[in-house]
């Protein structure tokens, strides 16, 4: 049985296909349910373009779920944390991290 994951974005338009660094939460009905991972992953809107992918549900910061699932293929599990302040929004910390890797 494949896993089913979810991730959060500020806006649905922020979600892009391709390789990304994101936090995903396992929502599969198994013992590891709700396990969160920081990963480098390949994302696609369709399983046709990512045949090894698993289901990825996208939610806004307020919890609204995108009507169609995406696909995710985990390429690498990364450290469980990103640099930032304890009260900082994790999405802002990831944005800052990804901008630094583009330089």
N, C-alpha and C positions, 0 to 999 in steps of 0.2 A: 504494500500500500504506500503510495507516494504521500509525502507530507503536504500540508496546506499551510501557507504562511500569510502574514499580513504585515504591512508597513504603513507608516504615517508620513504625510506630506503637508506642507502649508496650503498648497493649492493643487488640484488634480493636474493642472497644466505644467506643474513643476516636474512631473514624472516623464522621464525620457527613456527611450529604448537604448540598449547598448550596455557597456560595462559601467557599473556604478559601485560606489561604496555606500552601503545602507545598513540600517538596523532592521532585522526581520524577527517576527515573533511567531513561533510554531503554534498554530491553532488546531492542529490535528487532534482528534479524540484518542490520544495515547498517553502513556505515563509522562512523557516529556512536554505535555501541553503547556503552553505559555512560556516555554523556554525562549529567551531572546538571544539573538546572535548578531554580532557586528560582522558583516561579510563584504567581500568583494564579489559581485555577482553579475551575471549577464541577464538583462531584462528584455522582455518582448511582450508586445500586446497580444500575440497569438502563439499558441502551441505549435502551429505550422512552421513558424520561423525559429522555434526553440524546442525541438522534439525531446530533448532530455530534461526539459523544464518541469517544474512543479507549480501548482496553483499559487498565485500571489494576489491577495486582496489588498487594495489600496484604500486607505482611509484618510480623511482630512483631519486636521488638528482637533476639530470639534467632534470627530467620530463618524461623520457621514461616510458611508461606503460607496465607492465607485460601482456603478451597476454591472460592469463586466470585469471578470478577473484577468489579470496579466499572468505571465509565466516568469519564473525565476530559476536560474541554474547557478548554484553556489559554486564559485571558483576557488574561494579561499576563506577560511574563518579567521578573522582578525582579532586583535586584543579586545577585551570586553568594554573598553573605555576609549573616549576621545578627550583631548585636552579641553578644558573649559572650567567655568566656575560651577560650583555645586547647584546653583539655582538657575543656571543658563539653560535655554531651550536647546535640546540636543540637535534639532534640525539646523539651528544657527551654527553650532559647533561643527557639524558635518559640512555645511556650506563653506565655512572658513577653511577647513581642512582640504576640501576638494579644490578650492581656489589656489591654495598654496602649492598643490601638486601639479597644477597646470603651468606654473612659472618655469 
